[in-house]
Amino acid sequence: MQALIHGMLLAFGLILPLGVQNVFIFNQGATHKKLIQASPAILTAGICDAILILLAVQGVSLVVLNFEWLKVALFLIGLIFLIYMGFVMWRSNPEQKNGEQKRFSAKRQMTFAASVSLLNPHAIMDTIGVIGTSSLAYTGEDKWFFTMACITVSFVWFLFLAILGRKIGQLDRDGKLLKRVNQLSALIIWGMATYLGYQIII
């Protein structure tokens, strides 16, 4: 029970802050007419998080953290990715034209969801550095409960974000609110990129 509760609280604390992954899932819920149409993004993000968590718990965290060049390479890739995603978010225009919003296809949802999950250095370092390290306190069945708790929280959180986005999307008929959310998200993402660049320099 302790491992289960620890995994749930830890995963929730890591996934709660506003980031590019959360913003993308929220936007997909907001721009689609039905929640099921945003399911490719929800499932892909959840599966990617599950893969990262499983790798971290299996000890990949120790390998990554022991190689400085690997961390720097990861941060450089993440820096470029965050700058790009910031521009995507800033230029995104969810305002409706002729009563319709531009929506991502299932394939594009899956591609973007995988990108924001697997190329986000903060998400990777949180998973590897925090969840992976914390899992070392458990063995056997306890480690299994800890792992499944972290994975379950990710899926439930993404589903909640999509539902919240759908509700906001129903209220925001002209898309102006979503546009402001996207611009705020872009500023936050660029702030994360700046911090990441500072970490690389020092």
C-alpha positions as CSV (number, residue, x, y, z in Angstrom):
1,M,0.0,0.0,0.0
2,Q,2.9,2.4,0.8
3,A,4.4,1.8,-2.6
4,L,1.1,2.3,-4.3
5,I,0.4,5.6,-2.6
6,H,4.0,6.8,-3.0
7,G,3.8,6.1,-6.8
8,M,0.5,7.9,-7.2
9,L,1.6,11.0,-5.2
10,L,5.0,11.2,-7.0
11,A,3.6,10.8,-10.5
12,F,0.8,13.4,-9.8
13,G,3.3,15.9,-8.5
14,L,5.5,15.5,-11.5
15,I,2.8,15.6,-14.2
16,L,0.7,18.4,-12.7
17,P,2.8,21.5,-13.7
18,L,1.8,23.2,-16.9
19,G,4.0,21.9,-19.8
20,V,4.0,21.3,-23.5
21,Q,2.6,17.7,-23.1
22,N,-0.3,18.9,-20.9
23,V,-1.1,21.8,-23.1
24,F,-1.2,19.6,-26.2
25,I,-3.6,17.1,-24.7
26,F,-5.8,20.0,-23.3
27,N,-5.9,21.6,-26.8
28,Q,-6.9,18.3,-28.5
29,G,-9.8,18.0,-26.1
30,A,-10.8,21.6,-26.7
31,T,-10.7,21.5,-30.5
32,H,-12.5,18.3,-31.2
33,K,-16.3,17.9,-31.1
34,K,-16.2,14.6,-29.3
35,L,-13.8,13.3,-26.6
36,I,-13.2,10.1,-28.5
37,Q,-11.7,12.1,-31.4
38,A,-8.9,13.2,-29.1
39,S,-8.2,9.6,-27.9
40,P,-5.2,9.1,-30.2
41,A,-3.4,11.9,-28.4
42,I,-4.4,10.7,-24.9
43,L,-3.4,7.1,-25.6
44,T,-0.1,7.9,-27.3
45,A,0.9,10.3,-24.5
46,G,-0.1,7.7,-21.9
47,I,1.8,4.9,-23.6
48,C,4.9,7.0,-24.1
49,D,4.9,7.9,-20.4
50,A,4.4,4.2,-19.5
51,I,7.4,3.3,-21.6
52,L,9.6,6.0,-20.0
53,I,8.4,4.9,-16.5
54,L,9.1,1.2,-17.2
55,L,12.6,2.0,-18.6
56,A,13.4,4.2,-15.6
57,V,12.2,1.5,-13.1
58,Q,14.3,-1.1,-14.9
59,G,17.5,0.9,-14.2
60,V,17.9,3.0,-17.4
61,S,18.1,6.0,-15.0
62,L,21.4,4.9,-13.6
63,V,22.9,4.5,-17.1
64,V,21.7,8.0,-18.3
65,L,22.7,9.8,-15.1
66,N,26.2,8.3,-15.2
67,F,27.1,9.6,-18.7
68,E,27.4,13.4,-18.8
69,W,27.6,13.5,-22.6
70,L,24.3,11.7,-22.8
71,K,22.7,14.2,-20.6
72,V,24.1,17.1,-22.6
73,A,22.9,15.6,-25.9
74,L,19.5,15.0,-24.4
75,F,19.3,18.7,-23.2
76,L,20.5,20.0,-26.6
77,I,17.8,18.0,-28.5
78,G,15.3,19.1,-25.9
79,L,16.3,22.8,-26.3
80,I,15.8,22.7,-30.0
81,F,12.5,20.9,-29.6
82,L,11.1,23.4,-27.0
83,I,12.0,26.4,-29.1
84,Y,10.2,24.8,-32.1
85,M,7.1,23.8,-30.0
86,G,7.0,27.4,-28.6
87,F,6.7,28.7,-32.1
88,V,4.1,26.1,-33.0
89,M,2.0,27.1,-30.0
90,W,2.4,30.9,-30.5
91,R,1.4,30.7,-34.2
92,S,-1.5,28.3,-33.5
93,N,-4.8,30.0,-34.4
94,P,-7.8,28.1,-32.9
95,E,-10.3,30.8,-33.9
96,Q,-13.2,29.2,-35.8
97,K,-13.8,29.9,-39.4
98,N,-17.3,29.1,-40.8
99,G,-18.1,27.5,-37.5
100,E,-15.3,25.0,-37.6
101,Q,-11.8,24.8,-36.0
102,K,-8.8,23.2,-37.6
103,R,-8.3,19.8,-36.0
104,F,-5.4,17.4,-35.9
105,S,-5.9,14.1,-37.7
106,A,-5.4,10.9,-35.6
107,K,-2.0,10.4,-37.2
108,R,-0.9,13.9,-36.5
109,Q,-2.2,13.7,-32.9
110,M,-0.1,10.5,-32.4
111,T,3.0,12.1,-33.9
112,F,2.8,15.3,-31.9
113,A,1.9,13.4,-28.7
114,A,4.9,11.1,-29.1
115,S,7.1,14.1,-29.8
116,V,6.0,16.1,-26.8
117,S,6.4,13.0,-24.6
118,L,9.7,11.6,-25.8
119,L,11.6,14.7,-26.8
120,N,10.8,16.8,-23.7
121,P,13.9,16.7,-21.6
122,H,12.1,17.8,-18.4
123,A,9.7,14.9,-18.7
124,I,12.5,12.5,-19.4
125,M,14.7,13.7,-16.6
126,D,11.7,13.7,-14.2
127,T,10.9,10.2,-15.1
128,I,14.4,8.9,-15.2
129,G,15.9,11.0,-12.3
130,V,12.9,11.0,-9.9
131,I,10.7,8.0,-10.6
132,G,13.6,5.8,-11.5
133,T,15.6,6.7,-8.4
134,S,12.6,6.5,-6.1
135,S,11.8,3.0,-7.4
136,L,15.1,1.8,-6.0
137,A,13.5,1.8,-2.6
138,Y,11.2,-1.1,-3.6
139,T,11.7,-4.7,-4.7
140,G,9.4,-7.4,-6.0
141,E,5.7,-6.8,-5.7
142,D,6.1,-3.4,-4.1
143,K,8.1,-2.2,-7.1
144,W,5.3,-3.5,-9.4
145,F,2.7,-1.6,-7.4
146,F,4.8,1.6,-7.5
147,T,5.3,1.3,-11.3
148,M,1.6,0.7,-12.0
149,A,0.5,3.6,-9.8
150,C,2.7,6.0,-11.7
151,I,1.5,4.7,-15.1
152,T,-2.2,4.8,-14.0
153,V,-1.9,8.4,-12.8
154,S,-0.5,9.4,-16.2
155,F,-3.4,7.9,-18.2
156,V,-6.0,9.3,-15.8
157,W,-4.5,12.8,-15.8
158,F,-4.4,13.0,-19.6
159,L,-8.0,11.9,-19.8
160,F,-8.9,14.6,-17.3
161,L,-7.1,17.2,-19.3
162,A,-8.9,16.3,-22.5
163,I,-12.2,16.4,-20.7
164,L,-11.4,19.8,-19.2
165,G,-10.3,21.0,-22.6
166,R,-13.6,19.8,-24.2
167,K,-15.6,21.7,-21.6
168,I,-13.6,24.9,-22.2
169,G,-13.9,24.4,-25.9
170,Q,-17.7,24.2,-25.7
171,L,-17.7,27.6,-23.9
172,D,-15.0,29.2,-26.0
173,R,-17.0,29.3,-29.3
174,D,-14.8,31.8,-31.1
175,G,-11.5,30.3,-30.0
176,K,-10.1,33.5,-28.5
177,L,-9.6,32.1,-25.1
178,L,-7.7,29.1,-26.5
179,K,-5.5,31.4,-28.5
180,R,-4.5,33.2,-25.4
181,V,-3.8,29.9,-23.6
182,N,-1.6,28.9,-26.5
183,Q,0.4,32.1,-26.4
184,L,0.8,31.8,-22.6
185,S,1.9,28.2,-23.1
186,A,4.4,29.3,-25.7
187,L,5.9,31.8,-23.3
188,I,6.2,29.1,-20.6
189,I,7.8,26.7,-23.1
190,W,10.4,29.4,-24.1
191,G,11.1,30.0,-20.5
192,M,11.8,26.3,-20.0
193,A,14.0,26.4,-23.1
194,T,16.0,29.4,-21.6
195,Y,16.5,27.5,-18.3
196,L,17.6,24.4,-20.2
197,G,20.1,26.5,-22.2
198,Y,21.4,27.9,-19.0
199,Q,21.9,24.4,-17.5
200,I,23.8,23.4,-20.6
201,I,26.2,26.4,-20.4
202,I,26.9,25.9,-16.7
